[in-house]
Amino acid sequence: MARELLEHALNGTQTPDQDTSVAAADSHEEQQVSKAHQAALKRLHRDAPEIYKKVVAGELSTNAAMVEAGFRTKTFTVPATRPEACARSLKKNLSETHLRELIKLLIDR
């Protein structure tokens, strides 16, 4: 089933189940996400076949695969109203070098 869904995504066709969900999609944004997802799968298939195989196997999400392949930059959400939570998130997601650079940038306003 997963392979069939990926083949449909790569070919830009819809599965029977998608027919109803796409017809029921009530926003242009939902359709754009689907197109972006399809484009990501196509690019992985073409330019990073080993990473693409991990997506097919369910080992990676499409976004994680795009980051691993270097096609997207890793992003994360930082809580804006709780400085301690913001600091935890930054420590978890940034290297020590990037943290030091960020501190310098914040001090040198």
Secondary structure, DSSP 8 states (H G I E B T S, - for coil): -HHHHHHHHHHT---HHHHHHHHH---HHHHHHHHHHHHHHHHHHHH-HHHHHHHHTTSS-HHHHHHHHTSS-------SS-HHHHHHHHHHHS-HHHHHHHHHHHHT-
